[in-house]
């Protein structure tokens, strides 16, 4: 009998697929193509940028199934255990009729060479399931992670707008079918009650409770903690690294929740996807809408987690400047011991954090918005979508009748770690928000940082841009409702 604890099971086209003891770093793309012959799932970039590998994952969430587009090239196979996998081939009806998403692409002549088409199909299908009335902005956002090498975006966008006007399928993969009791029953039938434990390679463990997670990491502190895998996946596909024992957070229910603390702040668990985390932050801080949209494509945000971005500690991670500005704190745990640490004390050096061996980030705490509090955040990069920041800067301040009572400025891309601009904060505090105050803060900001030059921007450019972003505070005050948006920059 096959050992259930080491067997990955998922649903594909109504049937349960079982893969016993796979290599922990085998990607979902490799499984679909090499094991199951799903060649519509393509490898283009192998880093989650081009979208040719896009599939839709379904996960049972109580009384409904949550379907989201993800990148199969950087999704480790064991992390789809207990889920439903949908590929472009899955959408064909028994009578070979095309799904409305596929039919719209045909009608709009939106398939050119065809290599990228299945990925576009799945991104649009994910949108079709959740947004029957999707407008142009929703279509553009859904497709922001898909590249067409034939530069044929116009007909693809047309297809995204047209798909909702076509008749819904009568049976398979109608919206009702996606939420049918039969599909949920198949997922419930493979639901796991114990931890998935794979011993191939260095091993893979997916604990089910936070206590079990803490025990595993305390016993094996050398383990790699895996959340969304949107960065770790590249260690395998691009760096060709051998990973140590992997401990996956995605099955720990306590870490997938968002709660409120007594003061009304949000406590976002370590396994909460970026899509859900940003939705929560936007409820208090709608000013973050553009930054949230530009953070990454929907497939990346559907897989990656906010706490994973924090723990990763990249100096150009776009969530950290905002969280630093908001005064976020982290819940850390090692074994039975728990502690709370301000985010601005978490980063000690390049890719070095305050985490002790066997300790992990359990949640991030974001204070509730208070009276007089304002927030602005900007990301500057060479491309508008799917690009890494040259500079990311967020400014939080609280005003009173005199002026700025308190300010926090979080900055990314200006140092080896994401950190606050302490001198610039002091230059703002206690003063009116006017041109002399801003210029004083810009001068102080140049003392806060000595940025490096690299392929994304020169040191001088970063310094100038960071100062100009502070000037936007004044622009927003003088011209409310008139946004300034950088879609493309020259970073030389």
N, C-alpha and C positions, 0 to 999 in steps of 0.2 A: 504494500500500500504506500502511495506517495505521502511523504511527510508534509502535512498541511502547513506547518509552521514555516516551512521554507519554500512554499509554492505561491507565486504571484498569480492572482486570478482577476480577470476583468472580462467585461461583456463586450463583444464585437458582433454587430448584426444579429442580435438576439441569442447568440450562443456564448457560453462561457469558455474563455481561453485560459489554459493553465500552463504556466512556464515554471518548471521546477528548478529551484536553486540557480537562477541566472546570475551572471556576473553583476555585482552591484552597480557598476558604472555602465552597463549596457543601456543604451538610450531607447526610448520608445520608438524612435525612428528606425533604429537598427532592427528591433523586434518586428515592427510592421513590415519592413521591406524584406529582410533576410529570412525571418521565420514564417511570415504569414503572406508574403507575396503582394503586399499592398504598395505597388510601385508608384501610385499617384502621390504618395508622401515623398517629397524630394529633399535631398540635401543640397542646399545652395551654399550657405555661408558657414554652417555648423556653429553658429554663435547666437542664434535668435534674432538676427537682424533682417533677413530677407523675406521670411514668411513662407518660403516654398514648402516647408515641413508642417505647416499649420494643421492641426486637428482640433476637434472639439471634445472635451472631457465632460462627462456627466457624473454628478455626485449626488447621492441621496441626502436630502436635507429636510428631514421630518416628513411633511406631507407633500413635498415637491422635489423635483430633480433639478439641480442647478447645472446648467450647461455653459461652458466657457471655452473660448478659443485659447490654445496654448501652443508653444513651439515644441514639436516632438524631438528636435535635434538635441536639445539640452535638458530634456525631461528624463530623469533616470527611471528605467522600467519599474523597479520596485515601488516607486511612488504612485503608480496608477493602480495598485492593488485595491480591489473593491469598487472600482469605478467603471463607467461605460466609455468606450472609445468610439468616436465617430470620424470616419474618413470620407473623402469625396466619393469613394466607391459605395459607401453605405447609403447614399442618398437615392440611388437608383431604385425605382419601384419595381415590383415583380413583373410588371408588363413593360419594363424598360422606359417608362415615361420619365422625363426629366423633372427634377424638383424645380420649383419656381426660381430659386437662386440660379440654378444651372440654365434654365430656359431664358432667363433675363440676360445672362452672359452671351448666349447664342443670338438672341434677338438683337442685341446691341453690338454684335460683332466685336466682343470684348476679349476674345482669345486670339492672341497673335501666334507667337511660336509655340505657346502652350505649356512651357516648362513651369511657369509660375501659377498657371490657372487653377490647379487644385487647391493651392494655398489661399488664393483669393476666394474661391468657392467657400472654403471653410470659415474664413473671417466673416464673409457676408452671411453665411448660414448662422453663425453665432449671433450676429446682429439681428437677422430675420426672426430668430426664436424669441429674442427679448424685446425687440423694438419694431412692432408692426408698422408704426408710423414714422420710421426713421427719416430724418431730413438730411440735407446735404452735409451739414456739419457732423452729424452722427455717422454718416457713411465715410467721410474723410477720416474721422477718428478711428473707425473700425479698420480702415485700410492703412493706417499709418505705419504698421509693421510689415507691410507687403511691398516688395520691389518688383517692378516690371522692367525687364531689360530692353524690351521693345519700345519703351516710353509711351505705351498706349493707355495712359491712365484715364483719359476722358471717357472712352466707351465703358471702362470698368466702373467708373463713378456713375455713369448713366444707368448701368445695370443695377447698381446698388439702389438707385432711386426707383427703378422700374419694378424690382422684384416684389415689392409690397402691393403692386397693382394687379399682379397675376393671381388667378384662382388658387386657393390653398389646396394641397393634395387631399384626396378623399380618405386616404388611409395612412400608409407609412410616412413618418416624419412630417405629419401635420403638427401644428402646435399642440393639439389635443393628444395626439399619439405620443409626443415627447413627454407629456405629463401623465400618461396612462398608468393605471394600476399595474398593468402587466409589466411595463418597463421597470417600475419601482420594485415590483416583486422579484424580478431577476437580480436587481442590485442587492436587495435585502437577502437574497438566497446566498450571496457570496460575501456578505458582511462578516467581518472578522471580530472575534471577541478577544483573541490573544494577540501577542506581539508577533509581527512578521520578523523572522530571524533567518537570515541567509548566511551560510558559512563559506560560500565561494569567495575567492579572493581574500581580502582582509576582513570581509564580513559586513553585514548590514542589519541594523536593528531598528524597528519602528515601534517604540513603546506606545501604550494606549493611555497611560495616565501620567500626570506630571511627577508623581512620586516615583513611578517606575523609571521615568526619564532621568530623574536626579540620581537614582541608584545606579543606573547603567553608566552615567558619566562620571560619577564618583569612583566607580570600580575600574573604569577604563578612561581615564582623563586624557589620553592621547587621541581619543576619537575625534572625528570631524563631525561637527553639528551641521546638519543639512536642513534648511528651511525650504526656500523656493527653488534653489539650484540655478538661478539665472546667472550667477557668477561662477559658482563651483562647476557648473556644466562645461564652461570654457576651459577650466583647468584640465579637463579630460579631453575635449575635442581639439583644443588649440595647443595647450602646453604638453599634452600627452603624459600627464602626471599620474603616478600610481597613488591612489588615495588610501589613507589609513581606514580603520573601521569606521563606518558611517552610521551615525545615529540621526534618524529622521524625526522631525518635530510634527509633521503634518497630520499624524493620527492622534495627537493628544488633544482631546476635546477642550480641556481647560485653557489651552493656549490658542484656541481658535475663537475665543469669545472677546467681545468688547463690552466693558461694563463702565459704570460711573462710580467715582469715589465720593465720599461724603460731601466734598466741596463742589461737586458737579463736573469735575474733570473726567476725561476719558482715559480708561486703562485698556490699552490695545495689546492683546496677547501676541506672543512671538510667532504664532503660526497664522495670523490673520493676513490674507493676501493684500497687496497694495491697493487693489481695486476697492476693497471694503474699507481699508484704513483711510484712504483719501476721501471717500464718501463721508466718513465720520468727521474728519477734520474740516471738510468744506461746510458742514452744517453750522459750525461755529465761525469759520474763517473763509467765507466765499471768495475773499481776495486771492486765495491760493488756486483758483480754478485753472488759470493758464499754466502754472507750474506743475500742477497735478497732471494736466493733459500732456505736457511736454516731457514728463518724467521718463516715460517709456511707452511703447505700444501696448494696446490692450492684452495681447498674449503674454507679454512680459509682466505686466501688472497683475494679470490673473494668476500667475505662478509665483512671482516674487513676493516677499513680505517686507513690511516696514521695519520690523526688528532685525530681519536679515540684513537689510541695507545699513542699519545702525551698527550691528555687530561686525559687519565686513570692514568698516572703518576706512573706506576709500576717501582720500582727500577731495574727491570730486563727486561724492555721492550727494544727490540733490535733496534728499530728505533732511540731512543733518543741519544745514544752515537754518532751515525753518524751525526745526525742533529746538535748536540752540536758542534761537530768538524767542521762542515761546516759553523757555524755561522748563523744558521737559526733564523728567527723571526716569531712571531705569530701575526695574525690579530685577535683582540678580539672585541666583540660587546655586548653592553647592551642597549636595546632600540634603540634610535637614535645615541647614543654615540659610537664612534669607537676609538680604540687605537692600537698601535703596541708595542710589547714587545719582547725583545730578549729572546730566549728560555732559556738561562742560568739564567734568572731572574724569570722564571715561577714556578719552584719547590721550595716550602718553607719548606717542611717537608714530612714525610712519607704519601703518598696519599693526600698531601695538596698542592694546587696550588694557584696562584695569582688570580684566577677567583673570581669575586665578585658575589653575589647572582643575578641570572638572566642573567649573562654574559656567553657567549659561544665562543669557538674557531671557527672562520669563515674560516681561511686558515693558511697554513704554507708557509713562503717565504724562498726559498733556493737560495742563491746567485749563479750566473753563475760562471763557472770555469774560472780562469784567468791564465795568463802566469806564469810558474814556480810552479804551485800549484800541490801538490801530496796528495793522500789519501790512507790510508790503514785501513782496518777494519777486526776484527776477532771475532768470537763467539766460546767460549769453553764450551762444554756441555758433558754430559755422552753419549748421542746418537748423531748421525749426523743429523738425521731427527726428526722433531716433538718433540723437547726437549727444556726446558727452560735453559737459560744461567746460568753457574756458574760465568763467567766473559764475558763481551762484551766490547771491547775497539776499539776506532777509533782514528786515528791520521791524522790530516791535517796539512800540512806545506807548506810554500812558500819559495822557494830558490832564492838566487841571486848569484853573482859571488863569494861572500865570504863564504856563507853557508846558514844556515836556518835563514831567515829573520824574520819569525813569525810562531808560532805553536799553534794549539789548539788540546787538547786531551779530548775526551768524553768517560766516563766510566760508565758502568752499572754493578750491582752486587757487588759493593764495598762499598756502603753506603745506607742510607735510601732513597735516591733519586738518579736519574741519574744526574751526574754533571761533570764539567770539573776538570782536574787535574792541578790546577794553578801553583803549584811549579814545577812540571815536565815540564810544558810549558816554564817557565822561564829558566829552565836548558838547554833546547834545543835552545832557541832563541839566535841568534847572534853567533852561533858556527857551525863549520863544522860537518856534519853527519859522525862521526867516533866512534870508540869503547869508548874512554874516555867520549865523550859527552853522549852517550847512558847510560853508567854506572852512570854518574852524574844524568841523568834524572830518572833512576831506583831508586837511593837513594832518590831523591826528591819525587818520587811517593809513597814511603813508609811513607813519612810525610803527604802526601795529604789524605790518607785514613787509617782507622782502621776497616777493614771489619769484619763482623760477621761470625760465624760458623753456618751452618744449614745443612739440609739434602742434599744439592747439593754440598757443599764444605766447607772445614774448612777455618778459617781466614788465616792461614799460607799458605794454598794452593792458595787461591785467590791472596794474596800478591805476591807470587812467580810467578804465572802464568801471572799476569799483567806485572811484570817486564820482563818476558821472551817474552811477546808479543812486548814490545818495542825493544827488541833485534832483532826481526824479521825485523824491519826497515833496520837495517844494513845488515842482510842476503839478503834482497831483492835488496839492492844496490850492494852488492858484487856478487850476483848470480841472475841476472835478469832473469825472466822467469822460475825460479825453485821454485814452490810453496811449502809451508809447510802447511799441512792441518791436523787438529786434528779431527778425526772421533769418537774417544772414549777416555775418560780420566778416570783416577782414582782420584776421588775428595775427598779422605779421608785425 
